[in-house]
C-alpha cells in the first residue's frame, strides 16, 4: 500500500469517527473560562476537593508539632496538633510564626516539626530542589511531609504577577524529586479525571457539577493534583 493511499484511508477513518462520535454539545463553543480564579468566586475550587480529601485521609499524621505555609487553614481543621506553627517569610509577632525561606534550607530550624502540611506551594517556587531539602530539614526524625502540587491547571495570575508560577507536576516528576531526599519512604498519587480537569480549566466550582461524586473517579492520565506522603527516616 502506498503512503498516499494509507494517508487517504486514515483520513477517511478519522472522518467516520468524528461523524459517529461528535464532541459533546458546548465543549467546542467556549474560548474563555467561566472563572479566572479557579472557581473560587463561584464556590469550592475543584482542586480543593482533592486537597481536603487527601488531608482528611491522613489526618492521623497531623499531630504533635505541625507546620503549614502562610496560615493554619488545614492544620487547624484536620488532625490534633499540640503546637501549630506557620511558616512566614517575615515575622508577624506571633509566638507560633516560623520565619524562613523554603529556598534557603539554612534559614529553617532542623528536626523541629512532626508534620509539615505543604499545599499548592512548590508550583510557585523556581528552586524546587532547595524547597524539598528545606521540607526534609525542618522535619524531626520520623516526621511526615503532606504535600500537594498542581498537575493540570490554569496559571495563577495572582502568583505569576508577584513571585512567579513555574511548574506543573506528574506522579513521575514528584517521585523523582522526593525519593532521593526522604529516606523514610514516599507515597505519590494522582487525583482527577477528564471531567475534573475540564471543569477546573473552565473555572467551574464543585457546586456547579450535578454529581460531585464523579470527581472521585481516578484517571492517572488526567492529574488535577498530585499528592505525596514523604517521611524523614527515623
WOKABEL-V457364 format. One record per backbone hydrogen bond with DSSP energy under -1.0 kcal/mol. CO is the residue of the C=O (numbers start at 1). NH is the residue of the N-H. Records with the same first field share a line. If there is no record, write none. Layout:
CO->NH  NH
//
This chain:
2->6
3->7
4->8
5->9
6->10
7->11
8->12
9->13
10->14
11->15
12->16
13->17
14->18
15->19
16->20
17->21
24->27
26->29
37->40
39->42  43
44->206
45->49
47->51
48->52
49->53
50->54
51->55
52->56
53->57
56->59
58->61
61->63
62->80
64->82  83
65->114  115
66->85
67->117
68->87
74->78
83->66
85->68
86->98
87->70
88->100
94->97
96->86
98->88
101->104
104->107
105->108
113->140
114->144
115->67
116->146
118->148
121->124
122->125
123->166  167
126->128
127->131
128->132
129->133
130->134
131->135
132->136
133->137
134->138
137->111
138->112  113
140->143
143->232
144->116
145->230
146->118
147->228
148->120
149->226
150->169
155->157
156->160
157->161
159->162  163  164
170->174
171->175
172->176
173->177
174->178
175->179
178->181  182
181->183
182->185
185->231
187->229
189->227
191->224  225
192->219
193->197
194->198
195->199
196->200
197->201
198->202
199->204
202->34  35
205->208
206->209
211->214
212->215
213->216
214->217
219->222
223->152
224->151
225->191
226->149
227->189
228->147
229->187
230->145
231->184
//
